[in-house]
Amino acid sequence: MDQGARIRKNIKYAVAGELLLAVLKFISRRVFVLMLGREYLGLNGLFTDVLSMLSLAELGFSVSITYSLYRPVAQGDTELIKSLIRLYRRVYWTVGLVVLAVGLSLTPFLRFFVKEMPRDIPHIPLIYVLNLANASVSYFFAYKSTLLFVHQKKYLETAIRAGVSLAATGAQIGVLVLTRNYLYYLFLAIAATVVQNAAVSWNADRLYPYLREKDVRPLPAEVLAELRRNVRAMLLHRIGAVAVFNTDNLLISKFVGVAAAGLYSNYMMIRGFLNILVSALFDAITPALGNLTATQPEEHGRTAFRRLNFFSAWLFGWMSICLFCLYDPFIDIWLGQGYLLSRPAVLLIVLNFYVNSMRIPVNNTKSVLGLFWDDRYKSILEAVFNLVLSVLLARRWGVAGILTGTLISTLAFPFWCEPLVLHRRGLRISPWTYFAGYGAHLAVTVAAGGLTWLLCRPAGGGFGWFLWRCLLCVLVPNVVYLIVYRQTEELTFFKREGRAVLKRLL
């Protein structure tokens, strides 16, 4: 199978798998809210964020090892692959045990994270421990999924995850309806995690039998030295990412309340679905980009990044417009009026989504080029700035204040620093073309979004009007983009590729 066919297969499985999982999650969340209520929802989101902070124990090792695997996979160097995977396995088993130990030590301090602990929820420490067990188990087999990713066979993991999730979600919905017992729900989640990871591990062993071989050489000194350097840099990046992206729920629980955290988690679930879909899409593309940078001249990498950035600007602009126009009508139909946030808070969620999504093509290209070191300290500055600003603004504006702090900290540091490092150190061209293009793409998106919003405003409530809004969100922004970008080289390229794919399908 050639590289283009692998990319198409990965994208096809990613889109189909994530759409199926999204439907399951929305049905499950609806049943969850009906059977258990807002406070369980808020507690679930809070513990998810607490445990995400423990992922710092991973030290950014997965990104570093993925970069180290691109070249030996492209060259078929199985001995080096075996050495890297053995190190990966040892590190991740250690990480899983550390996460479990540190997580257990936090159990007596759970009240610190909540403004007022819900009195109607029994066994809160046990609920936390079960969530912790689920997070820890995921580390013990994760290293083999990276090999599937680098070999551009992510579709196998996607198919396994979709199948296991289908069975597990059905069982969880049945348990909630029959018993309303959150503990049974969590036991099923742990079982699903174990089964999924075991299935991925078995498939990796089947495809790459050398993983079971015992004669594994020590890593070459130069590879180990580069890996250590990248891990040190990625640790700082991980601290910044966790402090910015996994603290909003904690701060809302602490300064506003666990019920408000539950409302926010519904919006983040929808945004999280889009993030997963986007990640799956870019996961299908990134290994090919890594292979390209490992084997082709620099100019090919520059062209690939320019096209990827154009695709991202169109995709994320359109998604942001859809979120702003459809967020509240969808949640009203899905859960009811009582689960809506204020409009300023919704606007800030959308702005944060757009700004952080536009970092994806930059950071993915940086990762395949191994550019972890140069901007390592900006993550720490961003994290400190975000926490201080979010706490100060939370006391005045609540949820909107916390989201404002996150947006300002992103614009103050990674927004300009990451593209600067990529263009100067990786692509070796001036970054000002990127920033000028960013401004132009943003202006087009604002204009398309304003027009779409004006056309959506007269629509009323109910499912029929929601479908009308969906139709406007599909047509209006994309027509604007087509008119504005009709003569660009990037759109010409994607039209040509699209016609080729359509021809193959027909």
N, C-alpha and C positions, 0 to 999 in steps of 0.2 A: 504494500500500500504506500503510495507516494505521500509527501508531506501535505500537499493540498487536500488530499482525500482524508488524511488523519485529522486535519483542522476541521473540515466540514463535518466529519463524524463526531468529533468532540463537541462542536457547537450544537449539532442536532440533538445529541443526547442531553447536553446541558440544558438547552431550552425546554425540551419535553420533560426532563426529570424535574427541573425546578418549578415548572408550571404545575405539575402534578403535586409536588410537595407543598406549593403555595395553597392550592385548593384544600389539601388536607389540613394545613395549619390554620386556615381561616375557619374551617368547620370546627376544628378542635378548639380554637379560641372562643368561638361562639358558645359551644357547649360548656367550656370552662367557666365563662362569665355567668351563664345561666345557672350552673350547678353550684359554683363556689363564690362568685362575687368579686367586687373590686379589690378588696384587701388581699385576698389570695393572689390576685393578679399582680398587685404591687409588690408583694413579698417575693413572688417568683422572679420578677424583673430585678429586684434588689439583689437577691442571692446570685443571679446570673452575673451581675456586674461585680459583685465582691469576688466571685470565683474567677472572673476574667482578669482581675488584678493579680491573682496568683499565677497567671500565665507568664508573668515576668520570669519565673523560674526557668522557662524555656530559653531565655537569654537571646532570642532571635536566632537560635541555632538552625532552625529549619530553612530560613532564607539563605543563610550562609552555605549550608550543605547543598541546597538546590543549585546554587551558582557553581559550586565545586563539581557537581555531577554533569553539567552541560557538556564540557569538553570530553571527558572519558566516554560518555554515552555516544556522542557524535563520532568518536574514534573507535568505538567498540572495545575499549580497554576494560575488560571484565575484572582483572585483578585489582585495579584501582577502585572500581565500583564496589567490589566486595569489601575492601578496606574502609571505604567511606561509610558504607551501610553498617558495618560492624560498629564503628564509632557512633554512628547515629543511634543504633539500637541501645548501646550502653548509656548514652546521654539521656535518651527519652525514658528509659526505665528509671533512671535516677530522678528525672524531672517529675515523673508520675508519683514517686514515693515522697519527694519533697513537697509537692502540692498537697498531697494527702496529709502529711505531718503538719505543715504550716496551717493548712485549713482547719484541722482539728484544734490547733492551739488558739484559733480565733473564736471558737464556739462560745466561751464565756463572755465575749465582748460584743455580741450581736446587737445589744441594745444601743450601743454607741452609734450605729449606722442609721437608726430610725428615730424620727422626731417623737413618735409615740407608738410603742409596740402594740399591735392589734391584740385585744383581749379575747376575741371570739375565735382565735385560731389556736388549736391545741398542738402540742408537740413541735413547736417552732425549732428547737435545737435539732430534733431528729430530721425535720424537713431539710434543714441546712446540711446536715451530714449526708443525707441521701443525694442532694444536689452535688455535694463535694465528691462523693464516690463516683458519680456519673462523669464528672469532669476529669478525675484522676485516671479512670479506666481508659479514657480515650487516648492517653499518651502511650500505652503499652504496645500498640501495634501501628501507630501512625507513621513510623519511619518507612514502611513498605509502600504506603500510598504515594510517597514522594517519588519513588522509582517509576511508578505508573505515570505520574505527572510528567516527569522529564522525558520518558519514552513516548509521550503524546498519546497515552492510552487512558486518559482521565475518564473516558466514557465508561470504562468498566466499573470504576468506583461510583460514578453517578448512577449507573443501573442498579448496583447493589444497594446503595443508599436509598434510592426510590422504592425498591421492593421491600426492604426492611421497614422503612418509614410507613409505607402503606399498611403493612400488617400491624405495626406497633400503634399507629394512630387510631386505627379501627379498634384495637383492644383497649386503648386508653379512653376513647369516647364511650365504649360499652361500660367500662368500670365506673366512669364518672356518672353516667346515667343511672346505673344500677345501685351504686354504693355512695356516691358523693364523697369518696375517700381519696384525698390528695396523696396519701402515702402509697396506695396501690398504683396510682398514676406514675409516681416516681420510680417504683420498683420496675414497672414495665419499661420506662425510659432507660434504666441501667441495663436491662436485659437486651434492649435493642442496640445499645452502643456496643456491647460485647459481641453480639452476633454480627453486626456490620463490620467491625474491625477484624474479627476472625475470618470473615468471608473475603475481605480485601487482602489479608495476609495470605490466605490459601491461594488466591488467584496470582499474586505476585510470585509465590514459590513455584506455581505451575508454569508460569511464563518464563521465569528466570531461575532454572534449577541450580545455577551456581550459588544462589543465596544460601543453599543448604550445605555447601562445601565447608569443611573444617579448616582447610589449609588457607588461611587468610594472612597476607603479609602485613607488616606494620606500614602505616602511612609514610610516604616519603617526607623528609624533613621540610622541604620547601612547601609542600601542600599543607602540612600541619601548621606551619608558621603563618601562611596566608589565611587559613581557616581561623586560627586564634585571633588574628588581627581583625578579621571580618566580624567575628562573634563579639569582640569588645565594642566595636562600633555599633553593631545591631542591638546590643544590650541597651545602649543609650537611646536608640530609636524606639525600642520596645517600651522603655519607661515613658517616653513622651507620648507614644500612641495610647498606652493604657490610661495614663493620667488625663488625656484629653477625651478619648472616645468611650471610656468605661467608668466615668465618674458622674455623668449627668444624672443617672438614676439614683446614685448614692446621695448626691447633693439635694436632689428634689425630695427624697425620702427624709433627709436630715432637716432641711429648712422649710419645706412646704408640707410634707406628709406622705404617708405610704399610699393613700388613695389617689393623690395627684400623680404619684409615680406610676400607678396602675393605668391612669388615663394616658400618660406619656408613652407607656410601653406599647399601647395599641398603635399609636402613630409610628413608633419605632419598629414595630413588627412589620408594618407595610413597607416602610423604608428598608428594613432589614431584608425583606423578600427581594426588593430590587437590587440591594447590594449583593445578595447571594447570586442572583441571576447574572448580574454584571461580572462578578468574580468568576463564575463558571464560564462565561463568554471569554473573558480575558485569560483564564487558565487554559482555554483551548488554543489561544493565540501565542501566549508567552513562551512556551517551549520552542515553538518554531522561530520566534525572535531570538531566543538564546542560541539555537542552532545556527541561525544566520550570522549573529555577531561572532560566533566561535569559528566560522569557516569562510566568511565572505569579507570583501573590502569594506572600509568604513562608510563609503558613500551609500551602500545598500542599507546600512543601519539608519542613516539620516533620512533616506526616502521612506523607509518603513515607519520610523517614528512620526514623520510629518503626516503620513496617511492615517496612522493610528490616532494621532491627536485630533485630526479633522473628524474622524469617525466618532471619537469620544465627545467632541463639542456638540455635534448633532444629536447623538444619543442622549447625553446627560441634559442638554438643554430641553429636549422634548420631554424627557422623564420629569424634569423639574416643573415644567408647565402643567403636565398631567397631575402631579402631586398637588400643586397649589389649587387647581380648579376642582379636583375630585376627592381630595382628602376628606373634607367634612361631609359631603353628600354620601360617600361610601360608608363612613363610620356611622352616620345616622341610620342608614338602611341596615347595616350589619349588627350594630349594638344598641343604637338609640341616641337621642339628643343628650342624655345625661353623661355621655362619654366623650364629649367634644372639648377641646382646648380653645383658648382665645385665638382670634385671628392673628395678632402679632406673634404668638408662639408658633402657630402653623407656618407663617411666613419665614420665621427664623429656622425652623426645621428644614424647610425647603432650601433656603440659602446655604445652610450647612451641608446639605446633601450635594448641592451643585458644586460648591467650592472644593469639598473633599473628593468628590468623584472625578473632578478635573485633574486631581493629583495622580490618578491611577496610571494613565499612560506614561507620565514622567517617572513615577516610582517603579513601575514594572520594567521600563527600559534601564533605569539605574541598576535594578537588581540583576538583570542579565549581563550588565557590564561590570558588575562587582563594585559599584561606587557607593560603598557604605561608610567610608572613613571621613570624607571631607566635610560633611555637614552633620557630624555626629552630635555636636554640642547644642545645635539649635533645638533638638528634641527636649532637652532638659530645660532650656529657657522657655520653650513653649509650654511645657507642663506646669512650671512654677507660675508663669504669667496667667495661664488659664485658670488654675485653682484659686489664686488670689482674686482675680477679677470676677470669677463666677460667684465666689462666696460674697464679695462685696455687693454685687448686683442682685444676688438672690434675696438679700434682706430688703431690697427696695421693690423689685419687680417680680419676684417669685420665679416661676418656670421660665418666663421670657428673659429674665435677667441672667439665668444660668446659661441659656442658649446664646445670648449675646456675648457672654464671656468666651464661650467656645469659638464663636465666629471671629471675634476680634483677635484672639490668640493665633488662630490659623492664618489670618491675613498678615499678622505681624511677623511671623517667622517662616513656616514652610512654604507659604504661597509664592514667595520670591526666591527663597534660598535653594529649594530643590531643583527648579528649572535652571538656576544659575550654575549649580554643580554639574548637572547633566550636560548642558551645552558646552561649558568650558572644559570639563575634564573627560567627558565621554564622547559627545558628538563633535567636539572641537570646532564649533561655530559660534557666532554671536547669539546671545540669548534674546536680544531685543526684538528679533523677528517673532519669537515665541510670544513675548508679552504683547506686542502689537496685535498679533493674531488672536490672542486671548481676549483683548479688549473688543476687537471686531466681532468675535463669536458671541461675547456677552451682550453686546448691543443688539445684535440680531435676535438673540433669545429673549431679551427684555421686550423688544418690539413685538415679536410673535406672541409672547406671553400676555402682554397687555391687550392685544387684539382678541386673543382667545378668551381672556377673562371678561372683556366687555360683551362678547357674544354669549358667554355662559350665564351672565348675571340675571337676565330676565327669566331663566328657567326656574321652575318651581321645585317642590319636593316630590318624592316618590320614585319608583324604579324606572318608569318611562322617561321622566325628565333626566334621570341619571344616565340612561343610555344615550339620550340626546347630547348631554355634555361629553360623554365618551367619544361620540362621533365627531364633535367639534374639535376635541383635543387630538384626535388622530389626523384630521384633515387640515385644520388651519395652520398649526406650526410647521408641518411638513411641506405644505404648499409654499409657505414663506421661505423656508430653507431652500427648496428647489429653485425658486425664483432668484434668490440672492446668490446661491452657489453654482448656478447652472453652467458657468464657463470655467470653473476651477479644474485643475489637473486631478485633484483628489476625487471629486465627484465623477469625473470621466473614468477614472480607474475603477471605482466601485460599481459604476454602471456596467462596465465591461466584465468585471468579475461576476456581477449578479446575473448577467445574461448567460455567461458560461455555466454557472451553477444551474440555472433554470433549464438550459439546453440538456444538461446531463440528467436532470430529473425527468424531463419529458421523453 
